């Protein structure tokens, strides 16, 4: 008897909602959902997965949400907001790097660059300049001038929306990326990355009091050695223990990203396959009160069983683990 030979099973938000409302007996199996009920369940689906992002019982987001976020530094700037809005700091999960290929004067908008693609920053991956990308140019005064790409031509020329403030010499760095990083819910590690991509580990504070008491001179000029990370409502605030002077260096953060939004019922569920049953039962419980459906002991048993399986996927590994009520 032949097996399928495939491993790409997935479900959409609509299919997950259907299963959840069948699980709590609001709808019979195969019955068509009304538009209003589907919209209500889609809203509850978003709240369920967002709540799972922050759970501390190890059933929340794990290694499969891990991202490497690069935070570009600004001369003399100590605090940065990591988030997707245009006013947030320049940070991204993937960027390209090249250099200025011919000396450029202040106010110049058409720049000669060594290349408009980069295959060295992420070996095995080609990062290519495209229209509307965010672009940063190292200027001769030690600052980065940020703009957006208007056009790319000939593989060695890029036109930017606004002219550079200060002249840029041959060999100065140029960085570009498409999208800013999202607010992250947890940080695992941080390093300072120099122009040769050598990494220096950075200390991490997660509590303001520890940072305030542990960092004596918070406004010293130089390379950061420690950072304070504060997840906020729509951004994550990163505060350094120094005011950067070398903008050719970046901070690389290894973080856990939040759960994605479900804007439409056609969106695929952005969780591993092993989480699907758990999400369906969590959604079943979350929607039951809205429909006046009783939540039975059997339903709760099914939800707890699904939760147990989800928790066992990619468990946290630590040298020491303490649990309330444990004598060890």
TAHURA-V302904 format. One record per residue. N is the residue number from 1. BURIAL is b if it has 9 or more other ideal C-beta (glycine too) atoms within 8 Angstrom, else e. Layout:
# TAHURA-V302904
n: (N & N)
burial: (BURIAL & BURIAL)
This chain:
# TAHURA-V302904
n: (1 & 2 & 3 & 4 & 5 & 6 & 7 & 8 & 9 & 10 & 11 & 12 & 13 & 14 & 15 & 16 & 17 & 18 & 19 & 20 & 21 & 22 & 23 & 24 & 25 & 26 & 27 & 28 & 29 & 30 & 31 & 32 & 33 & 34 & 35 & 36 & 37 & 38 & 39 & 40 & 41 & 42 & 43 & 44 & 45 & 46 & 47 & 48 & 49 & 50 & 51 & 52 & 53 & 54 & 55 & 56 & 57 & 58 & 59 & 60 & 61 & 62 & 63 & 64 & 65 & 66 & 67 & 68 & 69 & 70 & 71 & 72 & 73 & 74 & 75 & 76 & 77 & 78 & 79 & 80 & 81 & 82 & 83 & 84 & 85 & 86 & 87 & 88 & 89 & 90 & 91 & 92 & 93 & 94 & 95 & 96 & 97 & 98 & 99 & 100 & 101 & 102 & 103 & 104 & 105 & 106 & 107 & 108 & 109 & 110 & 111 & 112 & 113 & 114 & 115 & 116 & 117 & 118 & 119 & 120 & 121 & 122 & 123 & 124 & 125 & 126 & 127 & 128 & 129 & 130 & 131 & 132 & 133 & 134 & 135 & 136 & 137 & 138 & 139 & 140 & 141 & 142 & 143 & 144 & 145 & 146 & 147 & 148 & 149 & 150 & 151 & 152 & 153 & 154 & 155 & 156 & 157 & 158 & 159 & 160 & 161 & 162 & 163 & 164 & 165 & 166 & 167 & 168 & 169 & 170 & 171 & 172 & 173 & 174 & 175 & 176 & 177 & 178 & 179 & 180 & 181 & 182 & 183 & 184 & 185 & 186 & 187 & 188 & 189 & 190 & 191 & 192 & 193 & 194 & 195 & 196 & 197 & 198 & 199 & 200 & 201 & 202 & 203 & 204 & 205 & 206 & 207 & 208 & 209 & 210 & 211 & 212 & 213 & 214 & 215 & 216 & 217 & 218 & 219 & 220 & 221 & 222 & 223 & 224 & 225 & 226 & 227 & 228 & 229 & 230 & 231 & 232 & 233 & 234 & 235 & 236 & 237 & 238 & 239 & 240 & 241 & 242 & 243 & 244 & 245 & 246 & 247 & 248 & 249 & 250 & 251 & 252 & 253 & 254 & 255 & 256 & 257 & 258 & 259 & 260 & 261 & 262 & 263 & 264 & 265 & 266 & 267 & 268 & 269 & 270 & 271 & 272 & 273 & 274 & 275 & 276 & 277 & 278 & 279 & 280 & 281 & 282 & 283 & 284 & 285 & 286 & 287 & 288 & 289 & 290 & 291 & 292 & 293 & 294 & 295 & 296 & 297 & 298 & 299 & 300 & 301 & 302 & 303 & 304 & 305 & 306 & 307 & 308 & 309 & 310 & 311 & 312 & 313 & 314 & 315 & 316 & 317 & 318 & 319 & 320 & 321 & 322 & 323 & 324 & 325 & 326 & 327 & 328)
burial: (e & e & e & e & e & e & e & e & e & e & b & b & b & b & e & b & b & b & b & b & b & b & b & b & e & b & b & e & e & e & e & e & b & e & e & e & b & b & e & b & b & b & e & b & b & b & b & b & b & b & e & b & b & e & b & e & e & b & b & b & b & b & e & e & b & b & b & b & b & b & b & b & b & b & b & e & b & b & e & b & b & b & b & e & e & e & e & b & b & b & b & b & e & e & b & b & b & b & b & b & e & e & e & b & e & e & e & b & b & e & b & b & b & e & e & b & b & b & e & e & b & e & e & e & e & e & b & e & b & e & e & e & b & b & b & b & b & b & b & e & e & b & b & b & b & e & b & b & b & e & e & b & e & e & e & b & b & b & b & b & e & e & e & b & e & b & b & b & e & e & e & b & b & b & b & b & b & e & e & b & b & b & b & b & b & e & b & e & e & b & b & b & b & b & e & e & e & e & b & e & e & b & e & b & b & e & e & e & e & b & b & e & e & e & b & e & e & e & e & e & e & e & b & b & e & b & b & b & b & b & b & b & e & e & b & b & b & b & b & b & b & b & b & b & b & e & b & e & b & b & b & b & b & b & b & b & b & b & b & e & e & b & e & e & b & e & b & e & b & e & e & e & e & e & b & b & b & b & b & b & b & b & b & b & b & b & b & b & e & e & b & e & b & e & b & e & e & e & b & b & e & b & b & e & e & b & b & e & b & b & b & e & b & e & e & e & e & e & e & e & e & e & e & e & e & e & e & e)
